[in-house]
Amino acid sequence: MPCLNISTNVNLDSVDTSSILSEATSTVAKLIGKPEAYVMIVLKGSVPMSFGGTEQPAAYGELVSIGGLNPDVNKKLSAAISGILDSKLQVPPSRFFLKFFDTKASCATNPIICTVFACFTPALDYLNRSFLFHTVSIALVSFLVRFQFWMEWIDLLSLAMSKFLETLIFSFQGNGNAAAHGGVGATLLQLAVPVWLHGKPNKREQCRADAHGKP
């Protein structure tokens, strides 16, 4: 479903725009090989425009199509559309520029949405790249800052828990009779510290804990 956008600095108030739209529709449909019912033409006049350093009559066009475009077809379309603008708006072919967009064939699964999107794609293309890069950069920096913040809190919590468990173990070991205060509890605390710090106690630490836990 082709869509042709044409902007010109010519005032269209006294121009028969219907004839321009009709001729452009038939020309695009014939050269691309699409039914006229699927062709959309957008014509905008009185657009501030300078070409070659002057504001003499000029025009800029963008043609978007799902397939049907190639170098030979593009050359014929440029000549035909420029001829229409020359005869109807007195825009010389040398002051008309036409840009072509051949969209992906996957759009054929939903041609109505793709046609609407295609008509707006050229206008949005100038904004999307810089805006997308700016948005992604901000999101990435925000994620990294938050990730670092939570990692620092996790490290502080881990350090605090390990110090707390070590303090409890030392308090049990400082008493001459660990069994009187719960030798089993001291043993469990001694096992807990290496588990917290290293994932599991090694054999030497486990043997030392078993020795302290015996009456």
N, C-alpha and C positions, 0 to 999 in steps of 0.2 A: 504494500500500500504506500505508494510514493507521496511525499509531501514536499512542496516547493515553497520556500519562503523568499520573498523579494522585498527589499527595502530600497527606497529611492528618495532623493532630496527634492523631487518634483512634486508640486502641489497637485493633488488629485481631485480637487473640488469640481473642476470643470471638465474632467476626463471621464470617458465612458469605461469605467472599470469592469463592467460586465463583459464587454468584448475581450478585454485583456485576460480575464479569468477563464473565459470560454476557450480562447485560442491556446492559452498555456495548458489547460487541462487536456485538450485533444492532442497537443504536441507531445506532452510528457507520456501520455498513455500509449500513443502510437510508437514512439521511439523506444520506450522501455519494454513494451509488450504487456501492459497491464490494462484491465478494464477501466474506463473513465469513471465508473462508479467508485473506484478505490483511490482515485487521485485527489489530493487536497492542495489547493493553491492559497497562499497567504500573501496579500499585497499591502504594503504599508508605505504611505507617502509623507512628504514634508519631514523626512528624517534628516537631522543635521548631518551632513556628509561632505567630506573633502576628499578629492582624488587627484593626485598629481599636484597638490598644492593649491588647487582651485576648487570653488564650489559650483562649478558649472554642472548641468544635469549629469547625474551619475547614478549607478545602481549596484547593489550587492545582492547576490542570491545564494541560497543553500538548498540543495536537493538531497533528500534522504530517501532511500529506497531499500527494500528487502530484496536484494539481488537485482539483476537486470542491468547493472552498470558495468561498463568496461571502457577502456580508452577510446574505442571507436564510437560507442554510444555517447560517451561524455562529450566528445568533440561535436557530434551532431546536435546534441541538446544545447550546448553553449551557443552554437550558431543560430539555432531556431529561436531560442528565448531572447537572445540579443536582437534578432530581427524584429520580434514582436515589440520589444521596448523601444527600438529605434523608430518604428512606424507609429506607435501609439503615444509615446512619451518624449520623443525626440532625444533619447539617450543614445549617444553613439556607441557602437560595439566596443570601441577602444576604451570606453569609460564604464564598462560593465564587467564585473567579476563574479563567476559562479563556482561555488565550492560543492563537492560531491561527498556524500556519506553513504557507504554501502554497509548496512547493518547486518548483524549475524543472522544466519538462516534459521536459528532456533526461535526467532521471533515469529516464525510462521505459525506456531502453535496458538498464538493469541494475537492475530493481526490488528484487532481494534485497539488494544492497549499499546501495541508497538507503534501504530501510526500516531497516536496522541503523543507518546513518548518521543518519537522521532521528530515531531514538529517542535518540541521544546528542547531537545538535546543540543542543537547548535548554540542556543542562547545560554544554556546551563554549562556548556563545556568550558567556557572561559572562567567560571567560578569554581567548578568542582575540584580541580586539581589542588589549588592553593588552599581551599577551605578544608578539603579532606585531609591534607597533610597537616594543617594546623590543628584540626580536631584530634587526629590520631596522636600527634605529639603531646598534646595536653593530657590526653587520657593515659598515655604510657608513663609520663612523668608522675602523674597523680598516683598511679598504681605502684610505681617503684617507691615513692615516698611512703605510702601507707604500708607496703610490704616491709620496708626497713623499720618502720615504727613498731609494727607488731613483732618482728623478730627481736628487736631490742628488749621489748617487754618479756618475751618468752625467755630470753637469756637471763634477764634479771630475776624472773620467777624461778628458773632452774637453779641459779646461784643461791638464792635465798633458801630454797628447800634443802639444798645440799648442806648449807651451813647450819640450818636448823637441825637436820638429822645428825650431823657431826657433833653438835653441841649436846644433843640428848645422849649420844653414845659416850661421850667423854664424861658426862655427869654420872652415868652408870658405872663406868670404869673407875671413876674417882672414889667410889665407895668400896671399901674393903670387902664387903660381902654382897656380890652382885645377885646371888640367889635370893637373899632376903628381900630384895626390891624387885624380884621378878627376873630371874636369869633368862627365862625364855624370851621376855620382852627385850632384853639387851641383845640377845642373839638375833632376834628379828630386825632390830634397828641396825645392827652391824651388817646384816645382809642387805638391808634396804639401800644404803648409801652407794655401794658399787652398782646395784641394779639401776638406781636413779642416774648415776653418772656414766656408766659404761654399758648398760643393758643387762648384764648378768655378772655375778661374782666369779672370779677365777678360783681354782682349786685351793690355792694357798689361803685366800681370804676365807673360803668356806670352812677349811680345816681349823683356822684360828677361831672362827665363830663357834664351831662345834666344841672346841676345847673350853672356851669361856662359858658355854652353856651347861657344861656338865657340873653336877654338885660336888 
